[in-house]
Amino acid sequence: METGGLCASCWRETPLIAGRVCDRCGAPMEYDALGGSDAPCESCQMDPPAWDRGRAAVLYQGGGRDLALGLKHGDRLEAAAPMARWMARSGQDLLAEADGIAPVPLHWRRRLRRRFNQAAELGRALSTETDIPFLADGLRRTRFTGSQDGRLRDDRFANVQGAFRGRRSALAPTIGGTVVLVDDVMTTGATLSACADALRRVGVAQVHVLVFARVLKDATEA
């Protein structure tokens, strides 16, 4: 790895998200739908996500996709630190409000097979980068949901409904405050929405979402 975690040729193929974005889901926008800098995209206006604000560092294409897959399935744990630095830059306004950082949890069966949780690796690196407390055990996955790959949008949401539980003892410093929820990739937002609901149920007031890569909505819809 070289520049910021990628070789020079891969760096050129990584579509960083910059400029105007949806304040809710972090998707790039060509214009402000409501005329303001914090405008949501049309999709988030019609079907608001369960969280308050969201950002992503890159699009899930090219080098961004390669990095995400390398961390998740290729055991490229050394990529977590540079990926977290990009996330910190993309989500600096969200992180400025944060009382804690919580990763999307894996079920123990998947954790046993994979040996680590990629969201936790990113969250831990982000905590080191920002000095915001890392809430490693803030959320627990209460049932095995299987893979979301290949599922249509409504099925994704149904599959993870009620699958997460907030741990009040671990989240105590953030009750009534703000948690930044971290994951590697956002597709439809089903898993992130289920986690946001779980955080709110134990008293977290504001939930922001920060992911490394964002799948374009029209590529999944889904």
C-alpha positions as CSV (number, residue, x, y, z in Angstrom):
1,M,0.0,0.0,0.0
2,E,1.2,3.5,-0.8
3,T,-0.7,6.8,-1.0
4,G,-3.3,6.8,1.7
5,G,-3.5,3.0,1.6
6,L,-3.6,2.5,-2.2
7,C,-1.0,2.2,-4.9
8,A,-0.9,5.1,-7.3
9,S,-2.8,3.3,-10.1
10,C,-5.5,2.1,-7.7
11,W,-5.8,5.6,-6.2
12,R,-6.7,7.0,-9.6
13,E,-9.5,4.4,-9.8
14,T,-11.0,5.2,-6.4
15,P,-14.1,7.5,-6.7
16,L,-13.9,9.7,-3.6
17,I,-17.1,11.4,-2.7
18,A,-16.7,15.1,-2.6
19,G,-18.8,18.2,-3.1
20,R,-22.5,18.2,-2.5
21,V,-24.1,15.2,-0.8
22,C,-27.3,14.1,0.7
23,D,-27.2,15.0,4.4
24,R,-29.1,11.8,5.3
25,C,-27.4,9.1,3.3
26,G,-24.2,10.6,2.0
27,A,-25.0,10.0,-1.7
28,P,-23.6,12.5,-4.2
29,M,-26.1,15.1,-5.4
30,E,-25.9,17.3,-8.5
31,Y,-28.1,20.0,-6.9
32,D,-29.7,20.9,-3.6
33,A,-33.2,19.5,-3.8
34,L,-34.5,21.9,-1.2
35,G,-32.1,24.7,-1.9
36,G,-29.9,24.3,1.1
37,S,-26.6,22.7,1.9
38,D,-28.2,20.2,4.2
39,A,-30.9,19.1,1.7
40,P,-31.8,15.4,1.6
41,C,-31.9,13.5,-1.7
42,E,-35.3,12.7,-3.3
43,S,-35.1,9.1,-2.0
44,C,-34.5,10.3,1.6
45,Q,-37.3,12.8,1.4
46,M,-39.8,10.1,0.3
47,D,-38.5,7.4,2.7
48,P,-36.3,8.9,5.4
49,P,-33.8,6.5,7.0
50,A,-33.9,5.7,10.7
51,W,-30.8,7.7,11.4
52,D,-30.3,11.5,11.4
53,R,-27.4,12.3,9.2
54,G,-25.0,10.2,7.1
55,R,-21.7,10.3,5.2
56,A,-19.5,8.0,3.0
57,A,-15.9,8.4,2.0
58,V,-16.0,6.7,-1.5
59,L,-18.3,5.1,-4.0
60,Y,-18.4,1.3,-4.0
61,Q,-16.6,1.2,-7.3
62,G,-13.0,0.6,-8.6
63,G,-10.4,1.0,-5.9
64,G,-13.1,1.7,-3.2
65,R,-14.7,-1.6,-3.8
66,D,-11.4,-3.4,-3.9
67,L,-10.4,-1.9,-0.5
68,A,-13.7,-2.7,1.1
69,L,-13.6,-6.3,-0.2
70,G,-9.9,-6.6,0.8
71,L,-10.7,-5.7,4.4
72,K,-13.8,-7.8,4.6
73,H,-12.8,-11.0,2.8
74,G,-9.0,-10.7,2.3
75,D,-7.9,-10.1,5.9
76,R,-6.3,-6.8,4.8
77,L,-6.5,-5.4,8.3
78,E,-3.7,-2.9,7.6
79,A,-6.2,-1.1,5.3
80,A,-8.5,-0.1,8.2
81,A,-6.3,2.9,9.3
82,P,-6.2,4.7,5.9
83,M,-9.8,3.9,5.3
84,A,-10.7,5.4,8.7
85,R,-8.7,8.5,7.8
86,W,-10.8,9.0,4.7
87,M,-14.0,8.4,6.7
88,A,-12.8,11.0,9.3
89,R,-12.4,13.6,6.6
90,S,-15.8,12.8,4.9
91,G,-17.6,12.8,8.3
92,Q,-15.8,15.5,10.2
93,D,-19.1,17.5,10.8
94,L,-20.8,14.4,12.1
95,L,-17.9,13.4,14.3
96,A,-17.8,16.9,15.8
97,E,-21.1,16.1,17.4
98,A,-20.3,12.6,18.5
99,D,-20.2,11.2,22.1
100,G,-19.2,7.8,20.9
101,I,-18.5,5.5,17.9
102,A,-20.3,2.2,17.6
103,P,-19.7,-0.5,15.0
104,V,-22.4,-2.6,13.3
105,P,-22.0,-5.9,15.0
106,L,-21.5,-9.4,13.5
107,H,-23.4,-12.4,14.8
108,W,-21.0,-14.7,16.7
109,R,-21.3,-17.4,14.1
110,R,-20.0,-15.1,11.4
111,R,-17.4,-13.6,13.7
112,L,-16.1,-17.1,14.4
113,R,-15.8,-17.9,10.8
114,R,-14.3,-14.5,9.7
115,R,-12.2,-14.0,12.9
116,F,-12.9,-10.3,13.0
117,N,-15.5,-7.7,12.4
118,Q,-14.6,-5.2,9.6
119,A,-16.9,-2.5,11.0
120,A,-15.2,-2.8,14.4
121,E,-11.8,-2.5,12.8
122,L,-12.9,0.7,11.1
123,G,-14.6,2.0,14.2
124,R,-11.5,1.4,16.4
125,A,-9.2,3.1,13.8
126,L,-11.6,6.0,13.6
127,S,-11.7,6.3,17.4
128,T,-7.8,6.4,17.4
129,E,-7.9,9.0,14.6
130,T,-10.4,11.3,16.4
131,D,-10.1,10.5,20.2
132,I,-13.9,9.8,20.3
133,P,-14.7,6.9,22.6
134,F,-15.1,3.5,20.9
135,L,-18.2,1.6,22.0
136,A,-17.1,-1.9,20.9
137,D,-20.0,-3.6,22.7
138,G,-22.7,-0.9,22.2
139,L,-24.8,-3.1,19.9
140,R,-25.4,-6.9,19.8
141,R,-26.8,-8.9,17.0
142,T,-29.4,-11.1,18.6
143,R,-30.1,-13.6,15.8
144,F,-28.3,-14.9,12.7
145,T,-29.8,-13.2,9.6
146,G,-27.6,-14.7,6.9
147,S,-26.2,-12.6,4.0
148,Q,-28.1,-9.6,2.6
149,D,-26.5,-10.2,-0.8
150,G,-29.0,-10.9,-3.6
151,R,-32.0,-9.8,-1.6
152,L,-34.3,-7.1,-2.8
153,R,-34.8,-3.9,-0.8
154,D,-37.9,-4.8,1.1
155,D,-36.5,-8.3,1.9
156,R,-33.3,-6.7,3.2
157,F,-35.3,-4.6,5.7
158,A,-37.5,-7.5,6.8
159,N,-34.5,-9.8,7.2
160,V,-32.8,-7.6,9.8
161,Q,-35.9,-6.2,11.6
162,G,-35.4,-6.6,15.3
163,A,-32.1,-8.3,14.8
164,F,-30.1,-5.9,17.0
165,R,-30.1,-4.8,20.6
166,G,-28.5,-1.9,22.3
167,R,-26.5,-2.6,25.4
168,R,-27.5,0.2,27.9
169,S,-24.4,-0.4,30.1
170,A,-22.0,0.0,27.2
171,L,-23.8,2.9,25.8
172,A,-24.3,4.7,29.2
173,P,-22.0,7.7,28.3
174,T,-24.1,8.4,25.2
175,I,-27.6,8.1,26.6
176,G,-29.3,11.4,25.6
177,G,-26.4,12.1,23.3
178,T,-25.0,11.3,19.8
179,V,-23.6,8.1,18.5
180,V,-21.8,7.7,15.1
181,L,-22.7,4.3,13.7
182,V,-19.9,2.8,11.6
183,D,-19.9,0.2,8.8
184,D,-17.8,-0.7,5.8
185,V,-20.5,-0.4,3.1
186,M,-24.0,1.1,2.8
187,T,-26.3,-0.5,0.2
188,T,-30.0,0.1,1.0
189,G,-29.3,1.1,4.6
190,A,-31.5,-1.7,6.0
191,T,-28.9,-3.0,8.5
192,L,-27.9,0.6,9.5
193,S,-31.6,1.5,10.0
194,A,-32.1,-1.6,12.2
195,C,-29.1,-0.6,14.3
196,A,-30.2,3.0,14.6
197,D,-33.6,1.8,15.9
198,A,-31.8,-0.3,18.5
199,L,-29.7,2.6,19.7
200,R,-32.8,4.8,20.0
201,R,-34.6,2.2,22.0
202,V,-32.0,2.5,24.8
203,G,-32.0,6.3,24.9
204,V,-29.5,7.5,22.3
205,A,-30.9,10.8,21.0
206,Q,-29.1,11.3,17.8
207,V,-27.7,8.6,15.4
208,H,-25.3,9.5,12.6
209,V,-24.0,7.0,10.1
210,L,-20.5,7.0,8.7
211,V,-19.4,4.3,6.2
212,F,-16.4,3.8,4.0
213,A,-18.2,3.0,0.8
214,R,-21.6,3.9,-0.6
215,V,-23.4,1.8,-3.3
216,L,-25.2,4.1,-5.7
217,K,-29.0,3.7,-5.1
218,D,-29.8,3.1,-8.8
219,A,-27.4,0.2,-8.8
220,T,-29.2,-1.7,-6.1
221,E,-32.8,-0.9,-5.9
222,A,-33.2,-3.1,-4.3
